[in-house]
Amino acid sequence: MSEEKTDLENRLEEYEVHLEKALGMGGPAKLAKRKEQGQLNARERIDCLVDDGSFVESGLFGTSSFAKDADNT
């Protein structure tokens, strides 16, 4: 195999970047602000509502249908 990355490898790298951003839930600053306000983040709320193994997440890469908000959701 050549040293150049294949299209699949490039796509997998892009996927990992998007996954990390989505799982970051707005970044450390937003999470810290929520914690300071005594609020649970989305994953913490779900953990309180469902039993382990009974929930399958879908739509991880969903964004707002409003263009101006797409990068903030």
N, CA, C, O and CB atoms as a CASP TS submission, in Angstrom:
PFRMAT TS
TARGET T0000
AUTHOR 0000-0000-0000
METHOD Language model
MODEL 1
PARENT N/A
ATOM      1  N   MET     1       0.853  -1.181   0.000  1.00  0.00           N
ATOM      2  CA  MET     1       0.000   0.000   0.000  1.00  0.00           C
ATOM      3  C   MET     1       0.892   1.236   0.000  1.00  0.00           C
ATOM      4  O   MET     1       1.927   1.261   0.666  1.00  0.00           O
ATOM      5  CB  MET     1      -0.967   0.003   1.228  1.00  0.00           C
ATOM      6  N   SER     2       0.502   2.225  -0.724  1.00  0.00           N
ATOM      7  CA  SER     2       1.301   3.446  -0.799  1.00  0.00           C
ATOM      8  C   SER     2       1.177   4.238   0.500  1.00  0.00           C
ATOM      9  O   SER     2       0.313   3.979   1.338  1.00  0.00           O
ATOM     10  CB  SER     2       0.863   4.311  -2.002  1.00  0.00           C
ATOM     11  N   GLU     3       2.077   5.213   0.632  1.00  0.00           N
ATOM     12  CA  GLU     3       2.056   6.039   1.841  1.00  0.00           C
ATOM     13  C   GLU     3       0.940   7.072   1.818  1.00  0.00           C
ATOM     14  O   GLU     3       0.598   7.638   2.856  1.00  0.00           O
ATOM     15  CB  GLU     3       3.386   6.735   2.017  1.00  0.00           C
ATOM     16  N   GLU     4       0.371   7.323   0.644  1.00  0.00           N
ATOM     17  CA  GLU     4      -0.746   8.254   0.565  1.00  0.00           C
ATOM     18  C   GLU     4      -1.973   7.633   1.209  1.00  0.00           C
ATOM     19  O   GLU     4      -2.195   6.425   1.129  1.00  0.00           O
ATOM     20  CB  GLU     4      -1.037   8.644  -0.900  1.00  0.00           C
ATOM     21  N   LYS     5      -2.750   8.468   1.838  1.00  0.00           N
ATOM     22  CA  LYS     5      -3.968   7.973   2.480  1.00  0.00           C
ATOM     23  C   LYS     5      -5.019   7.666   1.429  1.00  0.00           C
ATOM     24  O   LYS     5      -5.162   8.377   0.435  1.00  0.00           O
ATOM     25  CB  LYS     5      -4.510   8.996   3.497  1.00  0.00           C
ATOM     26  N   THR     6      -5.735   6.607   1.672  1.00  0.00           N
ATOM     27  CA  THR     6      -6.827   6.259   0.777  1.00  0.00           C
ATOM     28  C   THR     6      -8.031   7.137   1.088  1.00  0.00           C
ATOM     29  O   THR     6      -8.084   7.800   2.123  1.00  0.00           O
ATOM     30  CB  THR     6      -7.192   4.761   0.905  1.00  0.00           C
ATOM     31  N   ASP     7      -8.981   7.130   0.185  1.00  0.00           N
ATOM     32  CA  ASP     7     -10.215   7.889   0.396  1.00  0.00           C
ATOM     33  C   ASP     7     -10.906   7.418   1.673  1.00  0.00           C
ATOM     34  O   ASP     7     -11.434   8.230   2.433  1.00  0.00           O
ATOM     35  CB  ASP     7     -11.165   7.740  -0.820  1.00  0.00           C
ATOM     36  N   LEU     8     -10.902   6.113   1.907  1.00  0.00           N
ATOM     37  CA  LEU     8     -11.528   5.569   3.113  1.00  0.00           C
ATOM     38  C   LEU     8     -10.828   6.080   4.364  1.00  0.00           C
ATOM     39  O   LEU     8     -11.486   6.459   5.333  1.00  0.00           O
ATOM     40  CB  LEU     8     -11.506   4.036   3.086  1.00  0.00           C
ATOM     41  N   GLU     9      -9.510   6.093   4.350  1.00  0.00           N
ATOM     42  CA  GLU     9      -8.770   6.586   5.514  1.00  0.00           C
ATOM     43  C   GLU     9      -9.073   8.062   5.774  1.00  0.00           C
ATOM     44  O   GLU     9      -9.230   8.478   6.922  1.00  0.00           O
ATOM     45  CB  GLU     9      -7.259   6.385   5.312  1.00  0.00           C
ATOM     46  N   ASN    10      -9.153   8.844   4.706  1.00  0.00           N
ATOM     47  CA  ASN    10      -9.504  10.260   4.863  1.00  0.00           C
ATOM     48  C   ASN    10     -10.904  10.416   5.437  1.00  0.00           C
ATOM     49  O   ASN    10     -11.137  11.250   6.312  1.00  0.00           O
ATOM     50  CB  ASN    10      -9.406  10.990   3.519  1.00  0.00           C
ATOM     51  N   ARG    11     -11.825   9.615   4.943  1.00  0.00           N
ATOM     52  CA  ARG    11     -13.200   9.690   5.446  1.00  0.00           C
ATOM     53  C   ARG    11     -13.280   9.258   6.907  1.00  0.00           C
ATOM     54  O   ARG    11     -14.026   9.846   7.690  1.00  0.00           O
ATOM     55  CB  ARG    11     -14.128   8.819   4.592  1.00  0.00           C
ATOM     56  N   LEU    12     -12.521   8.241   7.272  1.00  0.00           N
ATOM     57  CA  LEU    12     -12.510   7.798   8.667  1.00  0.00           C
ATOM     58  C   LEU    12     -11.942   8.881   9.582  1.00  0.00           C
ATOM     59  O   LEU    12     -12.432   9.078  10.694  1.00  0.00           O
ATOM     60  CB  LEU    12     -11.694   6.505   8.812  1.00  0.00           C
ATOM     61  N   GLU    13     -10.916   9.579   9.116  1.00  0.00           N
ATOM     62  CA  GLU    13     -10.364  10.686   9.908  1.00  0.00           C
ATOM     63  C   GLU    13     -11.396  11.797  10.086  1.00  0.00           C
ATOM     64  O   GLU    13     -11.550  12.333  11.183  1.00  0.00           O
ATOM     65  CB  GLU    13      -9.095  11.247   9.238  1.00  0.00           C
ATOM     66  N   GLU    14     -12.103  12.143   9.008  1.00  0.00           N
ATOM     67  CA  GLU    14     -13.152  13.160   9.091  1.00  0.00           C
ATOM     68  C   GLU    14     -14.241  12.723  10.066  1.00  0.00           C
ATOM     69  O   GLU    14     -14.733  13.523  10.862  1.00  0.00           O
ATOM     70  CB  GLU    14     -13.759  13.430   7.698  1.00  0.00           C
ATOM     71  N   TYR    15     -14.610  11.449   9.996  1.00  0.00           N
ATOM     72  CA  TYR    15     -15.628  10.909  10.896  1.00  0.00           C
ATOM     73  C   TYR    15     -15.179  11.070  12.347  1.00  0.00           C
ATOM     74  O   TYR    15     -15.962  11.502  13.193  1.00  0.00           O
ATOM     75  CB  TYR    15     -15.907   9.420  10.577  1.00  0.00           C
ATOM     76  N   GLU    16     -13.937  10.728  12.637  1.00  0.00           N
ATOM     77  CA  GLU    16     -13.417  10.832  14.000  1.00  0.00           C
ATOM     78  C   GLU    16     -13.449  12.277  14.495  1.00  0.00           C
ATOM     79  O   GLU    16     -13.773  12.525  15.656  1.00  0.00           O
ATOM     80  CB  GLU    16     -11.987  10.285  14.066  1.00  0.00           C
ATOM     81  N   VAL    17     -13.119  13.220  13.631  1.00  0.00           N
ATOM     82  CA  VAL    17     -13.152  14.639  14.007  1.00  0.00           C
ATOM     83  C   VAL    17     -14.582  15.060  14.337  1.00  0.00           C
ATOM     84  O   VAL    17     -14.827  15.714  15.350  1.00  0.00           O
ATOM     85  CB  VAL    17     -12.578  15.524  12.867  1.00  0.00           C
ATOM     86  N   HIS    18     -15.523  14.681  13.474  1.00  0.00           N
ATOM     87  CA  HIS    18     -16.932  15.038  13.702  1.00  0.00           C
ATOM     88  C   HIS    18     -17.475  14.342  14.953  1.00  0.00           C
ATOM     89  O   HIS    18     -18.242  14.935  15.712  1.00  0.00           O
ATOM     90  CB  HIS    18     -17.791  14.662  12.470  1.00  0.00           C
ATOM     91  N   LEU    19     -17.078  13.091  15.166  1.00  0.00           N
ATOM     92  CA  LEU    19     -17.521  12.349  16.345  1.00  0.00           C
ATOM     93  C   LEU    19     -17.028  13.022  17.620  1.00  0.00           C
ATOM     94  O   LEU    19     -17.789  13.206  18.570  1.00  0.00           O
ATOM     95  CB  LEU    19     -17.026  10.896  16.285  1.00  0.00           C
ATOM     96  N   GLU    20     -15.761  13.384  17.633  1.00  0.00           N
ATOM     97  CA  GLU    20     -15.195  14.045  18.814  1.00  0.00           C
ATOM     98  C   GLU    20     -15.914  15.362  19.105  1.00  0.00           C
ATOM     99  O   GLU    20     -16.199  15.680  20.260  1.00  0.00           O
ATOM    100  CB  GLU    20     -13.690  14.299  18.616  1.00  0.00           C
ATOM    101  N   LYS    21     -16.205  16.125  18.049  1.00  0.00           N
ATOM    102  CA  LYS    21     -16.913  17.395  18.231  1.00  0.00           C
ATOM    103  C   LYS    21     -18.315  17.153  18.791  1.00  0.00           C
ATOM    104  O   LYS    21     -18.746  17.848  19.711  1.00  0.00           O
ATOM    105  CB  LYS    21     -16.996  18.165  16.895  1.00  0.00           C
ATOM    106  N   ALA    22     -19.021  16.173  18.238  1.00  0.00           N
ATOM    107  CA  ALA    22     -20.384  15.888  18.693  1.00  0.00           C
ATOM    108  C   ALA    22     -20.395  15.411  20.144  1.00  0.00           C
ATOM    109  O   ALA    22     -21.240  15.834  20.934  1.00  0.00           O
ATOM    110  CB  ALA    22     -21.037  14.835  17.790  1.00  0.00           C
ATOM    111  N   LEU    23     -19.468  14.540  20.488  1.00  0.00           N
ATOM    112  CA  LEU    23     -19.416  14.025  21.857  1.00  0.00           C
ATOM    113  C   LEU    23     -18.944  15.090  22.844  1.00  0.00           C
ATOM    114  O   LEU    23     -19.165  14.968  24.049  1.00  0.00           O
ATOM    115  CB  LEU    23     -18.495  12.811  21.929  1.00  0.00           C
ATOM    116  N   GLY    24     -18.292  16.136  22.328  1.00  0.00           N
ATOM    117  CA  GLY    24     -17.818  17.229  23.178  1.00  0.00           C
ATOM    118  C   GLY    24     -18.928  18.127  23.684  1.00  0.00           C
ATOM    119  O   GLY    24     -18.711  18.916  24.604  1.00  0.00           O
ATOM    120  N   MET    25     -20.111  18.024  23.104  1.00  0.00           N
ATOM    121  CA  MET    25     -21.303  18.760  23.535  1.00  0.00           C
ATOM    122  C   MET    25     -21.053  20.249  23.744  1.00  0.00           C
ATOM    123  O   MET    25     -21.462  20.816  24.758  1.00  0.00           O
ATOM    124  CB  MET    25     -21.831  18.166  24.808  1.00  0.00           C
ATOM    125  N   GLY    26     -20.386  20.874  22.790  1.00  0.00           N
ATOM    126  CA  GLY    26     -20.173  22.317  22.874  1.00  0.00           C
ATOM    127  C   GLY    26     -18.833  22.714  23.451  1.00  0.00           C
ATOM    128  O   GLY    26     -18.476  23.891  23.427  1.00  0.00           O
ATOM    129  N   GLY    27     -18.091  21.767  23.963  1.00  0.00           N
ATOM    130  CA  GLY    27     -16.758  22.048  24.478  1.00  0.00           C
ATOM    131  C   GLY    27     -16.709  22.178  25.987  1.00  0.00           C
ATOM    132  O   GLY    27     -17.738  22.321  26.649  1.00  0.00           O
ATOM    133  N   PRO    28     -15.502  22.126  26.518  1.00  0.00           N
ATOM    134  CA  PRO    28     -15.299  22.175  27.969  1.00  0.00           C
ATOM    135  C   PRO    28     -15.878  23.420  28.636  1.00  0.00           C
ATOM    136  O   PRO    28     -16.395  23.341  29.751  1.00  0.00           O
ATOM    137  CB  PRO    28     -13.838  22.097  28.268  1.00  0.00           C
ATOM    138  N   ALA    29     -15.796  24.559  27.966  1.00  0.00           N
ATOM    139  CA  ALA    29     -16.308  25.801  28.573  1.00  0.00           C
ATOM    140  C   ALA    29     -17.818  25.728  28.782  1.00  0.00           C
ATOM    141  O   ALA    29     -18.319  26.105  29.841  1.00  0.00           O
ATOM    142  CB  ALA    29     -15.960  27.018  27.691  1.00  0.00           C
ATOM    143  N   LYS    30     -18.542  25.245  27.777  1.00  0.00           N
ATOM    144  CA  LYS    30     -19.999  25.134  27.906  1.00  0.00           C
ATOM    145  C   LYS    30     -20.377  24.104  28.963  1.00  0.00           C
ATOM    146  O   LYS    30     -21.315  24.317  29.731  1.00  0.00           O
ATOM    147  CB  LYS    30     -20.632  24.758  26.557  1.00  0.00           C
ATOM    148  N   LEU    31     -19.652  22.989  29.005  1.00  0.00           N
ATOM    149  CA  LEU    31     -19.949  21.967  30.007  1.00  0.00           C
ATOM    150  C   LEU    31     -19.670  22.492  31.415  1.00  0.00           C
ATOM    151  O   LEU    31     -20.437  22.229  32.342  1.00  0.00           O
ATOM    152  CB  LEU    31     -19.123  20.695  29.740  1.00  0.00           C
ATOM    153  N   ALA    32     -18.578  23.230  31.573  1.00  0.00           N
ATOM    154  CA  ALA    32     -18.244  23.801  32.884  1.00  0.00           C
ATOM    155  C   ALA    32     -19.303  24.810  33.319  1.00  0.00           C
ATOM    156  O   ALA    32     -19.681  24.853  34.490  1.00  0.00           O
ATOM    157  CB  ALA    32     -16.856  24.475  32.844  1.00  0.00           C
ATOM    158  N   LYS    33     -19.780  25.617  32.380  1.00  0.00           N
ATOM    159  CA  LYS    33     -20.811  26.610  32.700  1.00  0.00           C
ATOM    160  C   LYS    33     -22.085  25.923  33.175  1.00  0.00           C
ATOM    161  O   LYS    33     -22.706  26.357  34.145  1.00  0.00           O
ATOM    162  CB  LYS    33     -21.111  27.497  31.474  1.00  0.00           C
ATOM    163  N   ARG    34     -22.473  24.846  32.487  1.00  0.00           N
ATOM    164  CA  ARG    34     -23.666  24.092  32.900  1.00  0.00           C
ATOM    165  C   ARG    34     -23.481  23.541  34.311  1.00  0.00           C
ATOM    166  O   ARG    34     -24.381  23.623  35.146  1.00  0.00           O
ATOM    167  CB  ARG    34     -23.957  22.936  31.908  1.00  0.00           C
ATOM    168  N   LYS    35     -22.301  22.979  34.562  1.00  0.00           N
ATOM    169  CA  LYS    35     -22.025  22.392  35.875  1.00  0.00           C
ATOM    170  C   LYS    35     -22.090  23.462  36.965  1.00  0.00           C
ATOM    171  O   LYS    35     -22.640  23.223  38.040  1.00  0.00           O
ATOM    172  CB  LYS    35     -20.642  21.704  35.881  1.00  0.00           C
ATOM    173  N   GLU    36     -21.527  24.645  36.687  1.00  0.00           N
ATOM    174  CA  GLU    36     -21.569  25.753  37.651  1.00  0.00           C
ATOM    175  C   GLU    36     -23.001  26.158  37.970  1.00  0.00           C
ATOM    176  O   GLU    36     -23.301  26.573  39.089  1.00  0.00           O
ATOM    177  CB  GLU    36     -20.797  26.959  37.111  1.00  0.00           C
ATOM    178  N   GLN    37     -23.886  26.036  36.977  1.00  0.00           N
ATOM    179  CA  GLN    37     -25.290  26.403  37.157  1.00  0.00           C
ATOM    180  C   GLN    37     -26.104  25.253  37.748  1.00  0.00           C
ATOM    181  O   GLN    37     -27.318  25.369  37.921  1.00  0.00           O
ATOM    182  CB  GLN    37     -25.894  26.834  35.825  1.00  0.00           C
ATOM    183  N   GLY    38     -25.434  24.147  38.055  1.00  0.00           N
ATOM    184  CA  GLY    38     -26.124  23.003  38.634  1.00  0.00           C
ATOM    185  C   GLY    38     -26.952  22.215  37.640  1.00  0.00           C
ATOM    186  O   GLY    38     -27.866  21.487  38.028  1.00  0.00           O
ATOM    187  N   GLN    39     -26.637  22.355  36.354  1.00  0.00           N
ATOM    188  CA  GLN    39     -27.392  21.654  35.314  1.00  0.00           C
ATOM    189  C   GLN    39     -26.628  20.424  34.843  1.00  0.00           C
ATOM    190  O   GLN    39     -25.399  20.429  34.773  1.00  0.00           O
ATOM    191  CB  GLN    39     -27.680  22.592  34.124  1.00  0.00           C
ATOM    192  N   LEU    40     -27.368  19.376  34.524  1.00  0.00           N
ATOM    193  CA  LEU    40     -26.777  18.190  33.927  1.00  0.00           C
ATOM    194  C   LEU    40     -26.675  18.393  32.423  1.00  0.00           C
ATOM    195  O   LEU    40     -27.521  19.056  31.821  1.00  0.00           O
ATOM    196  CB  LEU    40     -27.607  16.924  34.260  1.00  0.00           C
ATOM    197  N   ASN    41     -25.632  17.819  31.812  1.00  0.00           N
ATOM    198  CA  ASN    41     -25.568  17.878  30.355  1.00  0.00           C
ATOM    199  C   ASN    41     -26.484  16.794  29.777  1.00  0.00           C
ATOM    200  O   ASN    41     -27.043  15.986  30.520  1.00  0.00           O
ATOM    201  CB  ASN    41     -24.095  17.699  29.849  1.00  0.00           C
ATOM    202  N   ALA    42     -26.632  16.781  28.477  1.00  0.00           N
ATOM    203  CA  ALA    42     -27.583  15.874  27.830  1.00  0.00           C
ATOM    204  C   ALA    42     -27.302  14.410  28.159  1.00  0.00           C
ATOM    205  O   ALA    42     -28.229  13.658  28.460  1.00  0.00           O
ATOM    206  CB  ALA    42     -27.551  16.075  26.324  1.00  0.00           C
ATOM    207  N   ARG    43     -26.063  14.005  28.107  1.00  0.00           N
ATOM    208  CA  ARG    43     -25.722  12.600  28.386  1.00  0.00           C
ATOM    209  C   ARG    43     -26.003  12.240  29.845  1.00  0.00           C
ATOM    210  O   ARG    43     -26.454  11.132  30.135  1.00  0.00           O
ATOM    211  CB  ARG    43     -24.241  12.332  28.056  1.00  0.00           C
ATOM    212  N   GLU    44     -25.741  13.156  30.747  1.00  0.00           N
ATOM    213  CA  GLU    44     -26.034  12.910  32.161  1.00  0.00           C
ATOM    214  C   GLU    44     -27.536  12.779  32.391  1.00  0.00           C
ATOM    215  O   GLU    44     -27.970  11.938  33.178  1.00  0.00           O
ATOM    216  CB  GLU    44     -25.463  14.040  33.032  1.00  0.00           C
ATOM    217  N   ARG    45     -28.331  13.603  31.711  1.00  0.00           N
ATOM    218  CA  ARG    45     -29.792  13.510  31.851  1.00  0.00           C
ATOM    219  C   ARG    45     -30.297  12.175  31.325  1.00  0.00           C
ATOM    220  O   ARG    45     -31.147  11.540  31.950  1.00  0.00           O
ATOM    221  CB  ARG    45     -30.486  14.668  31.105  1.00  0.00           C
ATOM    222  N   ILE    46     -29.785  11.753  30.195  1.00  0.00           N
ATOM    223  CA  ILE    46     -30.201  10.463  29.631  1.00  0.00           C
ATOM    224  C   ILE    46     -29.820   9.333  30.575  1.00  0.00           C
ATOM    225  O   ILE    46     -30.607   8.411  30.788  1.00  0.00           O
ATOM    226  CB  ILE    46     -29.561  10.238  28.240  1.00  0.00           C
ATOM    227  N   ASP    47     -28.612   9.396  31.146  1.00  0.00           N
ATOM    228  CA  ASP    47     -28.178   8.364  32.089  1.00  0.00           C
ATOM    229  C   ASP    47     -29.120   8.252  33.283  1.00  0.00           C
ATOM    230  O   ASP    47     -29.306   7.164  33.828  1.00  0.00           O
ATOM    231  CB  ASP    47     -26.765   8.658  32.575  1.00  0.00           C
ATOM    232  N   CYS    48     -29.713   9.367  33.691  1.00  0.00           N
ATOM    233  CA  CYS    48     -30.662   9.359  34.810  1.00  0.00           C
ATOM    234  C   CYS    48     -32.013   8.769  34.416  1.00  0.00           C
ATOM    235  O   CYS    48     -32.740   8.253  35.266  1.00  0.00           O
ATOM    236  CB  CYS    48     -30.858  10.774  35.339  1.00  0.00           C
ATOM    237  N   LEU    49     -32.346   8.843  33.140  1.00  0.00           N
ATOM    238  CA  LEU    49     -33.673   8.439  32.682  1.00  0.00           C
ATOM    239  C   LEU    49     -33.784   6.992  32.213  1.00  0.00           C
ATOM    240  O   LEU    49     -34.862   6.402  32.289  1.00  0.00           O
ATOM    241  CB  LEU    49     -34.092   9.326  31.583  1.00  0.00           C
ATOM    242  N   VAL    50     -32.699   6.419  31.736  1.00  0.00           N
ATOM    243  CA  VAL    50     -32.787   5.083  31.136  1.00  0.00           C
ATOM    244  C   VAL    50     -31.854   4.108  31.844  1.00  0.00           C
ATOM    245  O   VAL    50     -30.862   4.502  32.458  1.00  0.00           O
ATOM    246  CB  VAL    50     -32.450   5.142  29.637  1.00  0.00           C
ATOM    247  N   ASP    51     -32.196   2.833  31.741  1.00  0.00           N
ATOM    248  CA  ASP    51     -31.352   1.785  32.298  1.00  0.00           C
ATOM    249  C   ASP    51     -30.165   1.538  31.375  1.00  0.00           C
ATOM    250  O   ASP    51     -30.268   1.716  30.161  1.00  0.00           O
ATOM    251  CB  ASP    51     -32.157   0.485  32.510  1.00  0.00           C
ATOM    252  N   ASP    52     -29.035   1.128  31.955  1.00  0.00           N
ATOM    253  CA  ASP    52     -27.859   0.802  31.150  1.00  0.00           C
ATOM    254  C   ASP    52     -28.210  -0.240  30.097  1.00  0.00           C
ATOM    255  O   ASP    52     -28.861  -1.242  30.394  1.00  0.00           O
ATOM    256  CB  ASP    52     -26.712   0.293  32.044  1.00  0.00           C
ATOM    257  N   GLY    53     -27.778   0.000  28.876  1.00  0.00           N
ATOM    258  CA  GLY    53     -27.995  -0.947  27.794  1.00  0.00           C
ATOM    259  C   GLY    53     -29.369  -0.898  27.161  1.00  0.00           C
ATOM    260  O   GLY    53     -29.633  -1.636  26.212  1.00  0.00           O
ATOM    261  N   SER    54     -30.257  -0.040  27.666  1.00  0.00           N
ATOM    262  CA  SER    54     -31.621  -0.004  27.126  1.00  0.00           C
ATOM    263  C   SER    54     -31.822   1.144  26.141  1.00  0.00           C
ATOM    264  O   SER    54     -32.929   1.353  25.646  1.00  0.00           O
ATOM    265  CB  SER    54     -32.628   0.116  28.258  1.00  0.00           C
ATOM    266  N   PHE    55     -30.769   1.875  25.862  1.00  0.00           N
ATOM    267  CA  PHE    55     -30.882   3.074  25.035  1.00  0.00           C
ATOM    268  C   PHE    55     -29.853   3.025  23.921  1.00  0.00           C
ATOM    269  O   PHE    55     -28.679   2.740  24.161  1.00  0.00           O
ATOM    270  CB  PHE    55     -30.702   4.351  25.884  1.00  0.00           C
ATOM    271  N   VAL    56     -30.296   3.303  22.703  1.00  0.00           N
ATOM    272  CA  VAL    56     -29.391   3.387  21.562  1.00  0.00           C
ATOM    273  C   VAL    56     -29.495   4.797  20.997  1.00  0.00           C
ATOM    274  O   VAL    56     -30.571   5.238  20.592  1.00  0.00           O
ATOM    275  CB  VAL    56     -29.729   2.305  20.470  1.00  0.00           C
ATOM    276  N   GLU    57     -28.381   5.489  20.976  1.00  0.00           N
ATOM    277  CA  GLU    57     -28.384   6.864  20.477  1.00  0.00           C
ATOM    278  C   GLU    57     -28.434   6.877  18.956  1.00  0.00           C
ATOM    279  O   GLU    57     -27.747   6.101  18.292  1.00  0.00           O
ATOM    280  CB  GLU    57     -27.143   7.625  20.976  1.00  0.00           C
ATOM    281  N   SER    58     -29.249   7.763  18.419  1.00  0.00           N
ATOM    282  CA  SER    58     -29.269   7.986  16.970  1.00  0.00           C
ATOM    283  C   SER    58     -29.252   9.487  16.727  1.00  0.00           C
ATOM    284  O   SER    58     -29.619  10.263  17.610  1.00  0.00           O
ATOM    285  CB  SER    58     -30.526   7.318  16.299  1.00  0.00           C
ATOM    286  N   GLY    59     -28.840   9.892  15.568  1.00  0.00           N
ATOM    287  CA  GLY    59     -28.833  11.316  15.259  1.00  0.00           C
ATOM    288  C   GLY    59     -27.698  12.085  15.896  1.00  0.00           C
ATOM    289  O   GLY    59     -27.816  13.288  16.127  1.00  0.00           O
ATOM    290  N   LEU    60     -26.602  11.410  16.184  1.00  0.00           N
ATOM    291  CA  LEU    60     -25.469  12.058  16.845  1.00  0.00           C
ATOM    292  C   LEU    60     -24.960  13.265  16.066  1.00  0.00           C
ATOM    293  O   LEU    60     -24.487  14.237  16.655  1.00  0.00           O
ATOM    294  CB  LEU    60     -24.343  11.062  17.036  1.00  0.00           C
ATOM    295  N   PHE    61     -25.058  13.200  14.748  1.00  0.00           N
ATOM    296  CA  PHE    61     -24.534  14.280  13.923  1.00  0.00           C
ATOM    297  C   PHE    61     -25.624  15.246  13.473  1.00  0.00           C
ATOM    298  O   PHE    61     -25.415  16.012  12.532  1.00  0.00           O
ATOM    299  CB  PHE    61     -23.828  13.711  12.717  1.00  0.00           C
ATOM    300  N   GLY    62     -26.764  15.222  14.117  1.00  0.00           N
ATOM    301  CA  GLY    62     -27.853  16.126  13.763  1.00  0.00           C
ATOM    302  C   GLY    62     -27.492  17.571  14.073  1.00  0.00           C
ATOM    303  O   GLY    62     -26.755  17.850  15.019  1.00  0.00           O
ATOM    304  N   THR    63     -28.015  18.478  13.272  1.00  0.00           N
ATOM    305  CA  THR    63     -27.790  19.905  13.493  1.00  0.00           C
ATOM    306  C   THR    63     -29.107  20.645  13.321  1.00  0.00           C
ATOM    307  O   THR    63     -30.099  20.070  12.873  1.00  0.00           O
ATOM    308  CB  THR    63     -26.712  20.463  12.521  1.00  0.00           C
ATOM    309  N   SER    64     -29.109  21.895  13.671  1.00  0.00           N
ATOM    310  CA  SER    64     -30.298  22.723  13.528  1.00  0.00           C
ATOM    311  C   SER    64     -30.656  22.889  12.059  1.00  0.00           C
ATOM    312  O   SER    64     -29.779  22.926  11.196  1.00  0.00           O
ATOM    313  CB  SER    64     -30.086  24.092  14.183  1.00  0.00           C
ATOM    314  N   SER    65     -31.937  22.987  11.786  1.00  0.00           N
ATOM    315  CA  SER    65     -32.369  23.237  10.409  1.00  0.00           C
ATOM    316  C   SER    65     -32.235  24.712  10.050  1.00  0.00           C
ATOM    317  O   SER    65     -32.398  25.089   8.890  1.00  0.00           O
ATOM    318  CB  SER    65     -33.817  22.780  10.212  1.00  0.00           C
ATOM    319  N   PHE    66     -31.941  25.533  11.030  1.00  0.00           N
ATOM    320  CA  PHE    66     -31.701  26.955  10.794  1.00  0.00           C
ATOM    321  C   PHE    66     -30.208  27.157  10.538  1.00  0.00           C
ATOM    322  O   PHE    66     -29.382  26.866  11.403  1.00  0.00           O
ATOM    323  CB  PHE    66     -32.187  27.823  12.006  1.00  0.00           C
ATOM    324  N   ALA    67     -29.870  27.648   9.369  1.00  0.00           N
ATOM    325  CA  ALA    67     -28.470  27.773   8.959  1.00  0.00           C
ATOM    326  C   ALA    67     -27.614  28.507   9.986  1.00  0.00           C
ATOM    327  O   ALA    67     -26.479  28.109  10.245  1.00  0.00           O
ATOM    328  CB  ALA    67     -28.388  28.490   7.634  1.00  0.00           C
ATOM    329  N   LYS    68     -28.146  29.566  10.568  1.00  0.00           N
ATOM    330  CA  LYS    68     -27.343  30.350  11.518  1.00  0.00           C
ATOM    331  C   LYS    68     -27.033  29.574  12.798  1.00  0.00           C
ATOM    332  O   LYS    68     -26.079  29.908  13.500  1.00  0.00           O
ATOM    333  CB  LYS    68     -28.069  31.643  11.869  1.00  0.00           C
ATOM    334  N   ASP    69     -27.821  28.549  13.113  1.00  0.00           N
ATOM    335  CA  ASP    69     -27.614  27.770  14.330  1.00  0.00           C
ATOM    336  C   ASP    69     -26.950  26.424  14.083  1.00  0.00           C
ATOM    337  O   ASP    69     -26.668  25.701  15.039  1.00  0.00           O
ATOM    338  CB  ASP    69     -28.922  27.554  15.014  1.00  0.00           C
ATOM    339  N   ALA    70     -26.697  26.073  12.846  1.00  0.00           N
ATOM    340  CA  ALA    70     -26.204  24.736  12.515  1.00  0.00           C
ATOM    341  C   ALA    70     -24.900  24.393  13.226  1.00  0.00           C
ATOM    342  O   ALA    70     -24.721  23.251  13.649  1.00  0.00           O
ATOM    343  CB  ALA    70     -26.009  24.618  11.025  1.00  0.00           C
ATOM    344  N   ASP    71     -23.994  25.340  13.367  1.00  0.00           N
ATOM    345  CA  ASP    71     -22.712  25.060  14.010  1.00  0.00           C
ATOM    346  C   ASP    71     -22.791  25.089  15.530  1.00  0.00           C
ATOM    347  O   ASP    71     -21.844  24.682  16.203  1.00  0.00           O
ATOM    348  CB  ASP    71     -21.683  26.051  13.546  1.00  0.00           C
ATOM    349  N   ASN    72     -23.894  25.559  16.077  1.00  0.00           N
ATOM    350  CA  ASN    72     -24.041  25.663  17.528  1.00  0.00           C
ATOM    351  C   ASN    72     -24.836  24.524  18.133  1.00  0.00           C
ATOM    352  O   ASN    72     -25.036  24.488  19.347  1.00  0.00           O
ATOM    353  CB  ASN    72     -24.694  26.959  17.881  1.00  0.00           C
ATOM    354  N   THR    73     -25.293  23.593  17.311  1.00  0.00           N
ATOM    355  CA  THR    73     -26.085  22.482  17.834  1.00  0.00           C
ATOM    356  C   THR    73     -25.438  21.169  17.529  1.00  0.00           C
ATOM    357  O   THR    73     -25.967  20.120  17.896  1.00  0.00           O
ATOM    358  CB  THR    73     -27.484  22.503  17.271  1.00  0.00           C
TER
END
